[in-house]
Amino acid sequence: MSAPSLAVWQRQVVVITGASSGVGRAAAVAFARRGWSVALLARGREGLEGARREVEQAGGRALVIQADVADPDAVIEAGNKVVTAWGGIDVWVNNAMATVFAPVEEITPAEFKRVTEVTYLGQVHGTLAALRHMRRQGEGTIVQVVSALAYRSIPLQSAYCAAKAAVRGFTDSLRCELIHEGSRIRLTMVHLPAVNTPQFDWARSRLPRRLQPIPPIHDPRIAAAAIVRAAREAPRELWVGSPTMQAILGTMAAPGLLDHLMARRAWDGQMTEEPASARPDNLFEPVEDTASRCGRFASVSRPRAIIASGSVMRAAIGLTVLGLVAALIGLARRSPAAAAELTTHARSAE
């Protein structure tokens, strides 16, 4: 389906889960600045009200709905409320997440279940709610906010990495079904790098030091811009930031090497030098905070990042490989010795 015209684009309706803080809240403001009506879904009332004020200040309309995405009935009801209020849903952004920082054996079955219910099943529930209305409308766009960790798992976040990988598998399967049906409903995934959000002060942790995203860290407005772009263009995937591209392509090329690299760098890389202290977490209950678009890493956050279609990146890598193969074949025909030398250099570069 072609991108909507500018006039239509400026009067559409978007639903965003996990909208009270972090990436979801930044995305809500980004849509509002374009004149959208924004339905804000999250558990915490204070955070939702803070997001509502920001959306209205940015020029959008806001509808606040308290809901836990782990509850499928609550998510369906939320979708019905949006349609009743505004007549339809043009874009649904599945963004809500939860995680636990700990080695596998220190995460309880209840914690694995909760992370899965929010981070994976929450996106399934949101997708099903969106499909109910988009099928009647005949079109719409569903944006899955995923992560480089959907491709490249890291230590100490096994439940979260598994849930994000599950989202990717679910979305690819559904996409095939929609293509089979000839549906005009569009599916897209946004794979994010490390982002400066409050989750690193809210997530449940059993690590000995305070949490941080694995550097380099990016401003949440970068993620918001990517989500808006995905809503408009609906590429199969958007890869945000060079770390995401490196993680995905590196996993495709040399997964075993990255296993060892992550074992060394991602363990301490998820902790600062400050000792951990007792604090509430948001795994089962929200942590209320009305000013929570960003986390505590603003001073080191990158304000810009490369954003590219995953298909374009794969094609570029494929063309590079084909070019190298063609060069080797050409050299082999002219000089076997030169071809052998080029092959040696190529292997050294790998």
C-alpha positions as CSV (number, residue, x, y, z in Angstrom):
1,M,0.0,0.0,0.0
2,S,1.3,3.4,-0.9
3,A,2.1,5.9,1.8
4,P,-0.9,8.1,2.7
5,S,-1.1,11.7,1.4
6,L,0.2,14.5,3.7
7,A,-3.4,15.8,4.4
8,V,-4.6,12.3,5.4
9,W,-1.3,11.7,7.4
10,Q,-2.0,14.7,9.6
11,R,-5.4,13.6,10.8
12,Q,-4.9,10.0,11.7
13,V,-5.3,7.9,14.8
14,V,-2.4,6.0,16.5
15,V,-2.5,3.7,19.5
16,I,0.7,3.3,21.4
17,T,1.3,0.8,24.2
18,G,3.8,1.5,26.9
19,A,3.1,5.1,26.2
20,S,3.7,6.5,29.7
21,S,7.5,6.7,29.5
22,G,10.6,6.1,27.4
23,V,10.3,5.3,23.8
24,G,6.5,5.0,23.8
25,R,6.1,8.5,25.3
26,A,8.7,10.0,22.9
27,A,6.8,8.4,20.0
28,A,3.5,9.8,21.3
29,V,4.9,13.3,21.2
30,A,6.4,12.8,17.8
31,F,3.0,11.8,16.3
32,A,1.3,14.6,18.2
33,R,3.6,17.1,16.5
34,R,2.3,15.9,13.2
35,G,-1.3,16.5,14.2
36,W,-2.3,12.9,15.1
37,S,-4.8,11.8,17.6
38,V,-2.8,9.6,20.1
39,A,-4.3,6.9,22.3
40,L,-2.0,6.3,25.2
41,L,-2.0,2.8,26.8
42,A,0.0,1.9,29.9
43,R,-0.6,0.8,33.5
44,G,0.4,3.8,35.5
45,R,-2.0,6.7,35.8
46,E,0.5,9.4,36.7
47,G,2.8,8.6,33.8
48,L,-0.2,8.5,31.4
49,E,-1.3,11.9,32.5
50,G,2.1,13.3,32.0
51,A,2.2,11.8,28.5
52,R,-1.2,13.3,27.8
53,R,-0.1,16.8,28.7
54,E,3.0,16.5,26.5
55,V,0.8,15.2,23.6
56,E,-1.6,18.1,23.9
57,Q,1.2,20.6,24.2
58,A,2.7,19.2,21.0
59,G,-0.6,19.8,19.1
60,G,-2.2,16.4,19.2
61,R,-5.4,15.0,20.8
62,A,-4.9,12.4,23.6
63,L,-6.9,9.6,24.9
64,V,-5.6,8.0,28.1
65,I,-6.4,4.3,28.7
66,Q,-5.1,2.4,31.7
67,A,-4.4,-1.2,30.6
68,D,-2.0,-4.0,31.1
69,V,-1.0,-5.5,27.8
70,A,-0.6,-8.9,29.4
71,D,-4.4,-8.9,29.7
72,P,-5.9,-9.7,26.3
73,D,-9.4,-8.6,27.2
74,A,-8.1,-5.2,28.5
75,V,-6.3,-4.6,25.2
76,I,-9.3,-5.5,23.1
77,E,-11.4,-3.2,25.2
78,A,-8.8,-0.4,24.7
79,G,-9.1,-0.8,21.0
80,N,-12.9,-0.6,21.2
81,K,-12.6,2.6,23.2
82,V,-10.4,4.2,20.6
83,V,-12.7,3.3,17.8
84,T,-15.7,4.6,19.7
85,A,-14.0,7.9,20.5
86,W,-12.3,8.5,17.1
87,G,-13.9,6.2,14.5
88,G,-11.0,4.0,13.7
89,I,-7.3,3.1,14.1
90,D,-4.8,3.9,11.4
91,V,-1.6,2.8,13.2
92,W,-1.1,0.6,16.2
93,V,2.4,0.7,17.9
94,N,3.3,-2.3,20.1
95,N,5.9,-0.9,22.4
96,A,5.3,-2.1,26.0
97,M,8.0,-4.2,27.5
98,A,9.4,-5.7,30.7
99,T,12.7,-7.3,31.6
100,V,14.7,-8.8,34.4
101,F,18.5,-8.4,34.7
102,A,20.0,-11.6,36.2
103,P,21.7,-14.8,35.2
104,V,19.3,-17.5,33.9
105,E,19.3,-19.6,37.1
106,E,18.4,-16.5,39.2
107,I,15.3,-15.7,37.3
108,T,12.2,-17.4,38.7
109,P,9.5,-19.1,36.6
110,A,7.0,-16.4,37.5
111,E,9.4,-13.7,36.3
112,F,10.0,-15.5,33.0
113,K,6.3,-15.8,32.6
114,R,5.7,-12.1,33.3
115,V,8.4,-10.9,30.9
116,T,6.9,-13.2,28.2
117,E,3.4,-12.0,28.9
118,V,4.3,-8.3,28.6
119,T,7.1,-8.2,26.0
120,Y,5.9,-11.0,23.7
121,L,2.2,-11.7,24.3
122,G,1.6,-8.0,24.9
123,Q,2.5,-7.5,21.2
124,V,0.4,-10.4,20.1
125,H,-2.6,-9.0,22.1
126,G,-2.1,-5.6,20.6
127,T,-1.8,-7.0,17.1
128,L,-5.0,-9.0,17.5
129,A,-6.8,-5.9,18.8
130,A,-5.6,-3.8,15.9
131,L,-6.5,-6.5,13.3
132,R,-10.1,-6.6,14.6
133,H,-10.6,-3.0,13.5
134,M,-8.2,-2.8,10.6
135,R,-9.8,-5.8,8.8
136,R,-13.2,-3.9,9.0
137,Q,-11.5,-0.7,7.7
138,G,-9.7,-2.6,5.0
139,E,-6.3,-1.2,5.9
140,G,-3.9,0.0,8.6
141,T,-0.4,-0.3,9.9
142,I,1.0,-2.3,12.8
143,V,4.4,-1.3,14.1
144,Q,6.3,-3.7,16.3
145,V,8.9,-2.0,18.4
146,V,11.6,-4.7,18.7
147,S,15.3,-4.6,19.3
148,A,18.7,-5.7,17.9
149,L,18.3,-8.3,20.7
150,A,15.6,-10.0,18.7
151,Y,18.6,-11.2,16.5
152,R,21.6,-11.0,18.9
153,S,20.9,-12.2,22.4
154,I,23.1,-11.1,25.3
155,P,23.8,-12.4,28.8
156,L,21.8,-11.3,31.8
157,Q,18.6,-10.6,29.8
158,S,17.5,-14.1,28.7
159,A,13.8,-13.6,29.2
160,Y,13.7,-10.3,27.3
161,C,15.9,-11.5,24.4
162,A,13.7,-14.6,24.0
163,A,10.5,-12.5,24.0
164,K,11.8,-10.1,21.4
165,A,12.9,-13.0,19.2
166,A,9.4,-14.4,19.6
167,V,7.9,-11.1,18.4
168,R,10.0,-11.3,15.2
169,G,8.9,-14.9,14.6
170,F,5.2,-14.1,15.2
171,T,5.4,-11.0,13.0
172,D,7.0,-12.8,10.1
173,S,4.4,-15.6,10.3
174,L,1.5,-13.1,10.3
175,R,3.0,-11.2,7.4
176,C,2.9,-14.3,5.3
177,E,-0.7,-14.8,6.2
178,L,-1.6,-11.2,5.2
179,I,0.2,-11.6,1.9
180,H,-1.7,-14.8,1.3
181,E,-5.0,-13.0,1.9
182,G,-4.1,-10.1,-0.3
183,S,-4.6,-7.8,2.7
184,R,-3.8,-4.1,2.7
185,I,-2.8,-4.2,6.4
186,R,0.9,-3.5,6.7
187,L,3.3,-4.9,9.3
188,T,6.7,-3.4,10.1
189,M,9.3,-4.0,12.8
190,V,11.6,-1.3,14.3
191,H,14.9,-2.8,15.7
192,L,16.3,-0.4,18.3
193,P,19.8,0.0,19.8
194,A,20.5,1.0,23.4
195,V,18.2,3.9,24.3
196,N,18.3,6.3,27.3
197,T,15.0,5.4,29.0
198,P,13.9,5.1,32.6
199,Q,13.7,1.3,32.4
200,F,17.3,1.0,33.8
201,D,16.1,2.5,37.1
202,W,12.8,0.6,37.0
203,A,13.6,-2.9,35.7
204,R,14.0,-5.8,38.2
205,S,17.6,-6.6,38.8
206,R,19.8,-9.0,40.8
207,L,23.0,-7.5,39.5
208,P,25.5,-6.1,42.0
209,R,25.8,-2.6,40.3
210,R,23.4,-0.1,38.9
211,L,22.1,-0.8,35.4
212,Q,22.9,0.9,32.2
213,P,22.3,0.3,28.5
214,I,25.3,-1.2,26.6
215,P,27.0,1.9,25.1
216,P,26.7,3.7,22.7
217,I,23.4,5.0,24.1
218,H,20.9,6.9,22.0
219,D,18.3,9.6,22.7
220,P,14.7,8.3,22.7
221,R,13.7,10.9,20.1
222,I,15.8,8.8,17.6
223,A,13.6,5.8,18.3
224,A,10.5,7.9,18.0
225,A,11.5,9.2,14.6
226,A,12.1,5.7,13.4
227,I,8.7,4.6,14.7
228,V,7.0,7.5,12.8
229,R,8.9,6.6,9.7
230,A,7.9,3.0,10.0
231,A,4.3,4.0,10.4
232,R,4.4,6.0,7.2
233,E,6.6,3.8,4.9
234,A,6.0,0.3,6.5
235,P,9.3,-1.3,5.4
236,R,9.7,-4.9,6.4
237,E,12.2,-3.9,9.1
238,L,13.9,-0.7,10.1
239,W,17.4,-1.0,11.7
240,V,18.2,2.0,14.0
241,G,21.8,2.9,14.6
242,S,25.1,1.4,13.6
243,P,25.2,-0.9,16.7
244,T,22.0,-2.5,15.6
245,M,23.3,-3.1,12.1
246,Q,26.6,-4.5,13.4
247,A,24.8,-6.8,15.8
248,I,22.4,-8.2,13.2
249,L,24.8,-8.6,10.4
250,G,27.5,-9.9,12.7
251,T,25.2,-12.5,14.0
252,M,24.3,-13.6,10.5
253,A,28.0,-13.8,9.5
254,A,29.7,-15.1,12.7
255,P,27.3,-16.0,15.5
256,G,29.9,-18.0,17.4
257,L,32.3,-15.1,17.4
258,L,29.6,-12.8,18.8
259,D,28.8,-15.3,21.5
260,H,32.3,-15.0,22.9
261,L,32.3,-11.2,22.3
262,M,29.0,-10.7,24.2
263,A,30.2,-13.0,27.0
264,R,33.1,-10.6,27.6
265,R,31.7,-7.2,26.8
266,A,27.9,-7.4,27.5
267,W,28.3,-8.7,31.1
268,D,30.0,-5.6,32.6
269,G,28.7,-3.4,29.9
270,Q,25.2,-3.5,31.4
271,M,26.4,-2.2,34.7
272,T,27.9,1.1,35.9
273,E,30.6,1.4,38.5
274,E,28.0,2.4,41.2
275,P,26.8,-0.3,43.6
276,A,23.1,-1.3,43.3
277,S,20.7,-0.2,45.9
278,A,17.2,-1.3,47.0
279,R,14.5,0.3,44.9
280,P,11.0,-0.5,43.5
281,D,10.7,-2.2,40.1
282,N,8.0,-2.2,37.5
283,L,7.7,-5.9,36.6
284,F,4.4,-6.5,38.3
285,E,3.3,-3.0,39.3
286,P,4.0,0.3,37.6
287,V,6.5,2.8,39.0
288,E,4.8,6.1,38.9
289,D,6.7,9.0,37.4
290,T,5.2,11.9,35.5
291,A,8.4,13.1,33.9
292,S,9.9,10.0,32.4
293,R,10.6,10.2,28.7
294,C,14.3,10.0,29.2
295,G,16.6,8.2,31.6
296,R,19.7,9.4,33.5
297,F,22.1,9.0,30.5
298,A,21.3,12.3,28.6
299,S,24.9,13.6,28.9
300,V,26.2,10.6,26.9
301,S,23.3,9.9,24.6
302,R,23.8,10.2,20.9
303,P,21.4,12.8,19.3
304,R,21.6,11.2,15.8
305,A,21.7,7.7,14.3
306,I,21.7,6.0,10.9
307,I,18.2,4.5,10.2
308,A,18.0,2.1,7.3
309,S,15.7,-0.5,5.9
310,G,16.8,-4.0,6.8
311,S,16.1,-5.1,3.2
312,V,18.4,-2.4,1.9
313,M,21.1,-3.3,4.3
314,R,20.9,-7.0,3.3
315,A,20.9,-6.1,-0.4
316,A,24.0,-3.9,0.1
317,I,25.9,-6.6,1.9
318,G,24.8,-9.1,-0.8
319,L,26.0,-6.8,-3.6
320,T,29.3,-6.3,-1.8
321,V,29.8,-10.1,-1.5
322,L,28.9,-10.6,-5.2
323,G,31.3,-7.9,-6.2
324,L,34.1,-9.6,-4.3
325,V,33.2,-13.0,-5.9
326,A,33.2,-11.4,-9.3
327,A,36.6,-9.8,-8.7
328,L,38.0,-13.1,-7.6
329,I,36.7,-14.9,-10.7
330,G,38.1,-12.2,-12.9
331,L,41.5,-12.4,-11.3
332,A,41.5,-16.1,-11.4
333,R,41.1,-16.0,-15.1
334,R,43.9,-13.6,-15.5
335,S,46.3,-14.7,-12.7
336,P,45.8,-17.6,-10.3
337,A,48.5,-16.2,-8.0
338,A,46.8,-12.8,-7.8
339,A,43.4,-14.4,-7.0
340,A,45.0,-16.5,-4.2
341,E,46.5,-13.3,-2.8
342,L,43.1,-11.5,-2.8
343,T,41.4,-14.5,-1.2
344,T,44.0,-14.4,1.6
345,H,43.4,-10.6,2.2
346,A,39.6,-11.2,2.2
347,R,39.9,-13.9,4.8
348,S,42.2,-11.7,6.9
349,A,39.6,-8.9,6.8
350,E,36.9,-11.3,8.1
